[in-house]
Amino acid sequence: MKTNQYGKNQTDPRCARGFTLVELLLVLVILGTLASIVYPNMAKHAVEARIKAARVQMSSFDTALGAFEVENGYFPSGQNGLGDLVQRPKDAPGWHGPYLQKIPKDPWGHDYIYEYPGRQNVDAYDLMSLGPDGQPGTEDDITNWE
């Protein structure tokens, strides 16, 4: 039978050594420190990824709107706007769509804002995502005129 330095049986379950409270607290402090370093970097990358996704979606709108304009001689306008890319409007004899399967929301769940004729792009259209804050006219807006 093996005994430890105190003369106790090492195979006795009552002698099993666990972690002390200090050791557990030290591990928690280390994990907390690592999380405080890693999380902000990951959150920053998540926002950047959503911004890139919005730009890619806007690029697909640009392609679809360009095809609509070539086939019909004008950009969609009025209340339906981007909806004309999915469903044939009454006044579009050259429509060969749908140009998109559906009109997606931006990565933050907001509708894209489309305006023709544009205020910024006078000869074309304005397209905008409200960005992370969901408010128009703020610096995080993603637009096709910048």
Secondary structure, 3 states (H helix, E strand, C coil): CCECCCCCECCCHHHCCCCCHHHHHHHHHHHHHHHHHHHHHHHHHHHHHHHHHHHHHHHHHHHHHHHHHHHHCCCCCCCCHHHHHCCCCCCCCCCCCCCCCCCCCCCCCCCCEEECCCCCCCCCCEEEECCCCCCCCCCCCEECCC
